Structure formats: C-alpha cells, structure tokens
Amino acid sequence: MRAFSYRVDGEIGYVLNPEVVERSDEVRDDVEACLSLPGSLSRPAAPSMPVVRGVDVDKSS
C-alpha cells in the first residue's frame, strides 16, 4: 500500500494507492518533508499540477 498526503490552498487530504494519471510540464520548486523521516527535507523536481487517482481516505467507507 502507498499513501500520498497533500496540502493545497489550506486543504489537507490523503490518498491511498495513488496513480498519477496526468502531469503538467511545469516543475515546482518547493521543499518537501518526509513523514517517515522527521527532519528530512528535499527539493524534488516534481510536476506543479499532477492529477492522481486513488482511494480518498475522507470519502471511503
């Protein structure tokens, strides 16, 4: 199982078993933290607007 967490415009959410279905060509330049390794920061070259499909934790039963 894989888990993805996000915070966009103040909204926080979690997606289980995410699959990227679309990506933008623009790359973002942000710092990311790792939940598994507290204090670990990186600057990954990631698309600025990926679209993922998976199980939304807040909407699953």
C-alpha positions as CSV (number, residue, x, y, z in Angstrom):
1,M,0.0,0.0,0.0
2,R,1.2,3.5,-0.8
3,A,-0.1,6.7,0.8
4,F,0.1,10.3,-0.5
5,S,-0.7,13.3,1.6
6,Y,-1.3,16.8,0.3
7,R,-2.0,20.4,1.4
8,V,-3.3,22.7,-1.3
9,D,-4.7,26.1,-0.5
10,G,-5.2,25.1,3.2
11,E,-7.0,21.9,2.3
12,I,-5.3,18.7,3.7
13,G,-6.1,15.3,2.4
14,Y,-4.8,11.7,2.0
15,V,-5.0,9.3,-1.0
16,L,-4.2,5.6,-0.7
17,N,-2.6,3.7,-3.6
18,P,-2.3,6.9,-5.8
19,E,-1.7,6.6,-9.5
20,V,-0.6,9.6,-11.5
21,V,-2.9,10.0,-14.5
22,E,-1.8,13.4,-15.7
23,R,1.1,15.8,-15.2
24,S,1.9,19.4,-16.1
25,D,5.0,20.3,-17.9
26,E,5.8,23.0,-15.3
27,V,8.1,21.9,-12.5
28,R,7.6,23.3,-9.0
29,D,10.5,24.4,-6.8
30,D,9.3,23.6,-3.2
31,V,10.8,21.9,-0.2
32,E,9.2,18.7,0.8
33,A,9.3,16.9,4.2
34,C,9.2,13.1,4.7
35,L,6.7,11.8,7.2
36,S,8.8,8.6,7.7
37,L,12.0,10.5,8.4
38,P,11.2,13.6,10.6
39,G,13.5,16.5,9.9
40,S,14.3,15.1,6.4
41,L,13.8,17.8,3.7
42,S,14.3,17.6,0.0
43,R,13.7,19.6,-3.2
44,P,12.3,17.1,-5.7
45,A,11.8,18.0,-9.3
46,A,8.0,17.3,-9.4
47,P,5.2,18.5,-11.7
48,S,3.4,21.5,-10.4
49,M,0.0,20.1,-11.2
50,P,-0.2,16.3,-11.1
51,V,-3.6,14.6,-11.2
52,V,-3.8,11.4,-9.2
53,R,-6.4,8.7,-8.9
54,G,-6.8,6.5,-5.8
55,V,-8.8,5.9,-2.6
56,D,-9.6,9.2,-0.8
57,V,-9.3,8.5,2.9
58,D,-12.1,11.0,3.8
59,K,-14.6,9.6,1.3
60,S,-14.1,5.9,1.7
61,S,-16.3,3.7,3.9
